[in-house]
Amino acid sequence: MPITPLPDDACRRIGSTLNITSTFMVLKELLDNALDSGAQTIHISISPNTVDKIEVRDNGSGISSFDFNALGRPSHTSKLSSFEDIDKIGGKSLGFRGTALASINTVATVHVITRVGLETPQMIRLADNGGVETQSVHAAEQGTTVTVTNIFSNYPVRERIARKPVEISKNIEKMRYLVQACAFARHPLRIHFAVLQNPNQSLRISPHPGKDIMETAIQIFGVQKASQCFVRTWPDRPDPNTGLPGEERSRRHVFQAILMKPDVEHSKIPKGLFFSVDSRPISATRGTGRKLTMALRECLRQSVCPLTSAGVPKDIFICLNICCSLGWYDVNIEPAKEDVLFLQEDQLISDFKTFLRVVYPSSVNEGQGRENRGEVWEACFHIWKMGLVGRGITARMNPIAHQLPTNIRNMRQPRYPFRTRHESEGTVTER
């Protein structure tokens, strides 16, 4: 068989299923477009099986009538005009390839309702290869509503997989996580997520514009769980000349985080790992996000959990936004746009570990040997047994008391099952 070019329709259909692999990806691309339009309020509604309907309504800038004919066409975008613009995107735009709406339009039916300022609002049905198939006047407020129906109807295998209960449950869970991630990354974004006929799966996040990001955490997790966290920015000393953190020019990044308190109750820990770069959400399970997660777990294991018998909990929480200088990372890494490639990733991870050591000081000084750590355990038990708890432990009472965490030295009642370690015998005795 000779080598011949594929028809345009075949190329479009083959490429679209690489970009849109699930109903979750449909929502992600629509949500990216809504955020890029400058929306402050977004309403999402999906059908119970996720394939019949996904609708995203925003109050953003809307779509001008001059752009209607470009809608849904491959490689048509308002986000950049040349390849060199990618380095300048950063967190300004979540989308940039011009393939999202075109791919969705290939695997489903797309209707768009939009209004820009004083222009007459219009409803458009996109043609199979993009552009306008039908157009009519339709009542609408400022912004855009995109309704996607009959997802994967032309791809029987994909549709059957998407309709499986396990796949539906997985996609809805990922959608809920995406909504939470966007709410954190774009605070004070108001976002409402509704699964039709299933109110238990719905989310409503409406932080007050004047409140800090903890308001978003309270609305997502509730007051009780949010109270187990605190907000921290590092470096936190502003440069008097620039108004920016003093070490920013050398580090090229600043960490803004919501973190678990060192004495967090395991039963009340919020669940979720939310990473973003310049307010661009990234995955916590691969690439740089995975390395940040591993660094956090290691820090918790070494600093927060040595004095507890429970160890590092399975579900931990962090909300971290990394503010970077333009040109220090590449956003064009993989189709889902859930990862970035840092120019100096090793330095970033090293600085993140330093940040964690500032937030979670080690319960045992670095450089101590196993024998010295055993002495700290013995000191804990001695303090508890002798009734010195709550009296202000000093070095005179025990020569290594200064190495104990503040919450151990000053607590009123024993909070942990203190143990003595016999390092030479390799045994642990509960007291």
HELIX and SHEET records of a PDB file:
HELIX    1   1 ASP A    8  ASN A   19  1                                  12    
HELIX    2   2 THR A   23  ASP A   36  1                                  14    
HELIX    3   3 SER A   65  ALA A   70  5                                   6    
HELIX    4   4 PHE A   83  LYS A   88  5                                   6    
HELIX    5   5 ALA A  100  VAL A  107  1                                   8    
HELIX    6   6 PRO A  156  ALA A  162  1                                   7    
HELIX    7   7 PRO A  165  ALA A  185  1                                  21    
HELIX    8   8 PRO A  199  GLN A  201  5                                   3    
HELIX    9   9 MET A  214  PHE A  221  1                                   8    
HELIX   10  10 VAL A  223  ALA A  226  1                                   4    
HELIX   11  11 GLU A  248  ARG A  251  1                                   4    
HELIX   12  12 HIS A  266  LYS A  268  5                                   3    
HELIX   13  13 GLY A  287  CYS A  299  1                                  13    
HELIX   14  14 LEU A  300  VAL A  304  3                                   5    
HELIX   15  15 GLU A  345  VAL A  359  1                                  15    
HELIX   16  16 ARG A  370  LYS A  385  1                                  16    
HELIX   17  17 ALA A  401  GLN A  403  5                                   3    
HELIX   18  18 THR A  406  ASN A  410  1                                   5    
SHEET    1   A 8 VAL A 132  VAL A 137  0                                        
SHEET    2   A 8 GLN A 122  LEU A 126 -1                                        
SHEET    3   A 8 THR A 109  ARG A 115 -1                                        
SHEET    4   A 8 GLY A 143  THR A 149 -1                                        
SHEET    5   A 8 LYS A  53  ASP A  58 -1                                        
SHEET    6   A 8 THR A  41  ILE A  46 -1                                        
SHEET    7   A 8 ARG A 190  VAL A 195  1                                        
SHEET    8   A 8 LEU A 203  ILE A 205 -1                                        
SHEET    1   B 5 CYS A 229  TRP A 234  0                                        
SHEET    2   B 5 HIS A 253  MET A 260 -1                                        
SHEET    3   B 5 PHE A 317  CYS A 324 -1                                        
SHEET    4   B 5 GLY A 272  VAL A 277  1                                        
SHEET    5   B 5 ARG A 280  ILE A 282 -1                                        
SHEET    1   C 2 TYR A 329  ASP A 330  0                                        
SHEET    2   C 2 LEU A 341  PHE A 342 -1                                        
SHEET    1   D 2 ARG A 419  HIS A 422  0                                        
SHEET    2   D 2 THR A 427  GLU A 430 -1                                        
END                                                                             
